Amino acid sequence: VETPRLNEFLGHLEGLEMSRQEAVLETFSRDESQLEAARPEVVIFAKSTQDVARCLMWANKFQIPVTPVGARSGKSGGSLCVAGGVALSLSRMDQVLNLNAIDRTLTAQPGVILDALKARAEQVGLWYPPDPNSAAWCTLGGTIAENAGGPCALKYGVTGHYVLSMEWVTPQGDIVRVGAQTHKGVAGYNLVQLFVGSEGTLGVCTEATLKLIPKPAHVITALFQFRSMAQALAMVSSAMTQGAWPRCVELLDETALRVAALPEIASTSQAVLIVECDGSDEAAVLSEMDLLRTLGLNSGALEPTVAQSAAQREAIWQVRRNVSLALKTLKRFKLSEDIVIPISRLAEAIESIKALGRSRGLLVATYGHAGDGNLHTNVLFDDPSERPTVEKLLTDIMKLTVDLGGTITGEHGVGSAKRAHLRLEQSPQVIDIQTKMKQLFDPKGILNPHKIF
Ligand SMILES: Cc1cc2nc3c(=O)[nH]c(=O)nc-3n(C[C@H](O)[C@H](O)[C@H](O)COP(=O)(O)OP(=O)(O)OC[C@H]3O[C@@H](n4cnc5c(N)ncnc54)[C@H](O)[C@@H]3O)c2cc1C
């Protein structure tokens, strides 16, 4: 943005907290996508809905690009200011505004850290199930914008299933409320679900009311080890057909196992499933885990290790949450995808992805939410010169995913990272409908430009 235009725009925002310091701009130029850094020209820290509305109203008048930013834990480059302009941080708007135990709703600002929000609900015996593995640092606004999921999505669904209503600031700076505060509500088009997952391209979420559910009283976590990936996936398939409904079925392949410090892993193990059951009736939860044990043993698992305390459960999850970072101890760089494959074709998909990696001389680690088919395929490499080959392999993996009836992203969003791959999955007509919707909401294209399409 030309300096005089930017300065004139900023002149209208007196009183708002902002920074143009090098160190701050540098911090806001990166997220967890491993994409090239993209620097904003100014970072504005909104403290209220009015701050957001003022910023957008003047940005729209002066045609300044604005990118909403949560905690920058995103993996598709959604918060990167690829067109420069403003990084609009929502992190100062971090309050839980209301918790109504009778209505089972919680209203919060977008900058609240997800774990803090979940803890607040749990104080009154209620639960907000969405549990991305980044919950200790990602924000509610970021998870709404990405429609984030996590291990528990298998049984409890993703963020969008829990958003009842939202306060939303349009790219013109108008403040609107969509949805209803009640658990049901079908008046008009479902704008809540249009905004959920819109990756900060249609407006800025400044408040959300969420549905809560009773916190399950009993949880059991077990580790199943297998001598082959095929055995592990046979257990996943049989769990689906035999009536089990665990809340999580997380997979680690042999490469992920090499870096994950899980307890008591046999040297012969080539795949592990972390399986978790929950419910209000302890006997029913035990009986479900017993069924899963039988299915596991029938598929060739070793006797499962069952966590005996909350501390042991947490230790397992700590390792699982750390896999993404731990893989970097094998190779300096990794590009991570989050494809989703129909469960019935998961075994075929993983075998083909590994073979594609070998054919291009690259190591691929696969782990993730196997219970809903959402795999994190991580291409590992040491030398930046390998990047073009890595990109080719990623395109091969995306094509395979679509051919198998899957989707290119289950939770990280398209952002900047997967723009080129979207057309492998969606027809020109479908992309055209969506770009027209973007133009309707944001005719000047100021909000998070060059994302998704
Ligand atoms: C170790 C690790 C584990 C992860 N595990 C998971 C997982 O299990 N499941 C999962 O789904 N994701 C996971 N993620 C990805 C990431 O944490 C999620 O995408 C999360 O939703 C991003 O939240 P954030 O606050 O960091 O948003 P950011 O990264 O800052 O932004 C993400 C997008 O949201 C937009 N945005 C942010 N705030 C707003 C707002 N208030 N209004 C409108 N748009 C907004 C941004 O413009 C951007 O497009 C993981 C990431 C890491 C690093």
The ligand as a MOL file (V3000), in Angstrom:
LIG
                    3D

  0  0  0     0  0            999 V3000
M  V30 BEGIN CTAB
M  V30 COUNTS 53 58 0 0 0
M  V30 BEGIN ATOM
M  V30 1 C 0.5360 -28.2100 16.7740 0
M  V30 2 C -0.7480 -27.8650 16.0560 0
M  V30 3 C -1.8140 -28.7320 16.1590 0
M  V30 4 C -3.0120 -28.4210 15.4870 0
M  V30 5 N -4.0560 -29.2860 15.6030 0
M  V30 6 C -5.2170 -29.0000 15.0010 0
M  V30 7 C -6.3180 -29.8880 15.1290 0
M  V30 8 O -6.2500 -30.9310 15.7840 0
M  V30 9 N -7.4670 -29.5490 14.5050 0
M  V30 10 C -7.5820 -28.3900 13.7660 0
M  V30 11 O -8.6700 -28.1250 13.2390 0
M  V30 12 N -6.5540 -27.5460 13.6210 0
M  V30 13 C -5.3760 -27.8110 14.2170 0
M  V30 14 N -4.3290 -26.9460 14.0800 0
M  V30 15 C -4.4630 -25.7480 13.2170 0
M  V30 16 C -4.8640 -24.4470 13.9310 0
M  V30 17 O -4.5430 -24.4740 15.2940 0
M  V30 18 C -6.3330 -24.1540 13.7220 0
M  V30 19 O -6.5870 -23.8810 12.3510 0
M  V30 20 C -6.8970 -22.9790 14.5380 0
M  V30 21 O -8.2800 -22.9070 14.2770 0
M  V30 22 C -6.2830 -21.6240 14.1980 0
M  V30 23 O -6.6410 -20.7000 15.2200 0
M  V30 24 P -5.8060 -19.3730 15.4440 0
M  V30 25 O -6.4400 -18.6120 16.5350 0
M  V30 26 O -4.3700 -19.6700 15.6100 0
M  V30 27 O -6.0710 -18.6040 14.0640 0
M  V30 28 P -5.0470 -17.9570 13.0400 0
M  V30 29 O -4.0520 -18.9660 12.5900 0
M  V30 30 O -4.5310 -16.6850 13.5780 0
M  V30 31 O -6.0470 -17.6450 11.8410 0
M  V30 32 C -6.6360 -18.6830 11.1230 0
M  V30 33 C -7.6910 -18.0940 10.1510 0
M  V30 34 O -8.7540 -17.5370 10.9010 0
M  V30 35 C -8.9850 -16.1840 10.5290 0
M  V30 36 N -9.4520 -15.5200 11.7490 0
M  V30 37 C -8.8510 -15.4860 12.9590 0
M  V30 38 N -9.6250 -14.8380 13.8430 0
M  V30 39 C -10.7420 -14.4440 13.1710 0
M  V30 40 C -11.9260 -13.7280 13.5340 0
M  V30 41 N -12.1390 -13.2990 14.7790 0
M  V30 42 N -12.8620 -13.5010 12.5820 0
M  V30 43 C -12.6880 -13.9380 11.3020 0
M  V30 44 N -11.5930 -14.6110 10.9140 0
M  V30 45 C -10.6410 -14.8680 11.8400 0
M  V30 46 C -7.6620 -15.7160 9.9700 0
M  V30 47 O -7.8140 -14.6380 9.0640 0
M  V30 48 C -7.1550 -16.9620 9.2890 0
M  V30 49 O -7.7250 -17.0740 8.0110 0
M  V30 50 C -3.1200 -27.2280 14.7140 0
M  V30 51 C -2.0330 -26.3520 14.6320 0
M  V30 52 C -0.8490 -26.6680 15.2910 0
M  V30 53 C 0.2910 -25.7070 15.1720 0
M  V30 END ATOM
M  V30 BEGIN BOND
M  V30 1 1 1 2
M  V30 2 1 2 3
M  V30 3 2 2 52
M  V30 4 2 3 4
M  V30 5 1 4 5
M  V30 6 1 4 50
M  V30 7 2 5 6
M  V30 8 1 6 7
M  V30 9 1 6 13
M  V30 10 2 7 8
M  V30 11 1 7 9
M  V30 12 1 9 10
M  V30 13 2 10 11
M  V30 14 1 10 12
M  V30 15 2 12 13
M  V30 16 1 13 14
M  V30 17 1 14 15
M  V30 18 1 14 50
M  V30 19 1 15 16
M  V30 20 1 16 17
M  V30 21 1 16 18
M  V30 22 1 18 19
M  V30 23 1 18 20
M  V30 24 1 20 21
M  V30 25 1 20 22
M  V30 26 1 22 23
M  V30 27 1 23 24
M  V30 28 2 24 25
M  V30 29 1 24 26
M  V30 30 1 24 27
M  V30 31 1 27 28
M  V30 32 2 28 29
M  V30 33 1 28 30
M  V30 34 1 28 31
M  V30 35 1 31 32
M  V30 36 1 32 33
M  V30 37 1 33 34
M  V30 38 1 33 48
M  V30 39 1 34 35
M  V30 40 1 35 36
M  V30 41 1 35 46
M  V30 42 1 36 37
M  V30 43 1 36 45
M  V30 44 2 37 38
M  V30 45 1 38 39
M  V30 46 1 39 40
M  V30 47 2 39 45
M  V30 48 1 40 41
M  V30 49 2 40 42
M  V30 50 1 42 43
M  V30 51 2 43 44
M  V30 52 1 44 45
M  V30 53 1 46 47
M  V30 54 1 46 48
M  V30 55 1 48 49
M  V30 56 2 50 51
M  V30 57 1 51 52
M  V30 58 1 52 53
M  V30 END BOND
M  V30 END CTAB
M  END
